[in-house]
Amino acid sequence: MDRKMANRKLIRLSQLKSKLDAEKLEEIDWVTFGVIVKKVTPQSANSGRTFSIWRLNDLRDLNQYVSLFLFGEVHKEHWKTDQGTV
């Protein structure tokens, strides 16, 4: 993990909104980690394509979360991932 994180900045999911407002994250090599705290049953878009929505949290502030939408091949490959997975 140390090798993978070398020269990268860790930004907690609960800090993401404030960091987006304060820093130009597109100019920084940064990473974040999240736990799937909620999964919505896969849904169909108007186009007929199925997608999933995951709610991710860093377990530091349960009121702060990020919704991740999975489409296409990513949805097909990962939609069965268990809640609680990091």
CORUR-V737963 format. One record per residue. OMEGA is omega in whole degrees, 0 to 359 (NA if undefined). NEAR is the number of other ideal C-beta (glycine too) atoms within 10 Angstrom. D_FIRST is the distance of its C-alpha to the first C-alpha in Angstrom with 2 decimals. Layout:
omega: (OMEGA;OMEGA)
near: (NEAR;NEAR)
d_first: (D_FIRST;D_FIRST)
//
This chain:
omega: (179;180;181;183;181;178;177;179;176;175;179;178;181;178;190;182;181;178;178;179;188;186;174;186;178;180;184;173;186;179;174;178;177;176;176;181;177;175;175;177;179;184;177;176;178;180;182;179;180;178;178;174;176;171;183;181;178;178;176;179;186;177;179;178;177;174;180;179;181;181;171;183;179;177;182;184;191;188;180;180;185;170;183;179;177;NA)
near: (5;5;5;7;11;8;5;11;13;10;19;16;19;19;16;19;11;11;16;12;7;9;13;8;13;7;7;11;10;14;10;16;12;20;16;17;15;12;18;12;7;13;11;9;10;5;8;6;11;15;17;20;15;22;16;19;19;21;13;10;12;10;6;16;19;15;10;14;13;19;13;10;8;13;16;12;10;14;15;9;13;7;11;9;11;9)
d_first: (0.00;3.80;5.37;5.08;6.10;8.57;12.02;11.33;12.99;12.04;15.31;16.13;18.38;21.15;21.11;21.10;24.91;25.57;23.00;24.64;27.96;27.05;24.77;24.79;21.42;22.40;22.24;18.71;15.35;13.96;11.96;12.93;12.44;15.58;17.35;20.41;23.16;26.06;27.02;30.34;32.35;32.04;34.73;36.78;37.09;40.58;39.83;39.43;35.73;33.67;30.60;28.41;27.40;24.48;24.27;20.75;20.18;17.57;19.83;20.60;23.75;25.17;27.67;25.17;23.83;23.24;25.17;23.56;26.19;25.48;28.11;29.07;26.81;23.84;26.23;27.55;24.22;22.66;25.67;25.62;22.12;22.74;22.98;20.37;17.52;14.31)
//
